[in-house]
């Protein structure tokens, strides 16, 4: 019996990325763009989670001093999360346009057809 089994720790978890990659193999027509998009989203979410955990030390709590398109005060973590998400999706090369409550206008990423993220 391994240490992980002895302590009830599962070391072969099915992650979302692992699941999508496994399923993609069942669809030969798949281009991989959706898988790449999901990977980019997951990376952004992990970066946001990390920033949230460090928010106190990094002085990310509080108001950023602006309002969003809905007239709400924008918090520092909102700004950081928005920038992380936009930059990750732009660099994925799978997104053609983005919509964000923190930005007044559509964010056009590129002219080629791709996913639209809201």
Secondary structure as UniProt FT lines:
FT   HELIX           3..6
FT   TURN            7..8
FT   HELIX           16..24
FT   TURN            25..26
FT   TURN            28..29
FT   HELIX           33..53
FT   TURN            54..59
FT   STRAND          63..67
FT   TURN            69..70
FT   STRAND          73..75
FT   HELIX           76..91
FT   TURN            92..93
FT   STRAND          95..98
FT   TURN            101..102
FT   STRAND          107..108
FT   STRAND          115..117
//
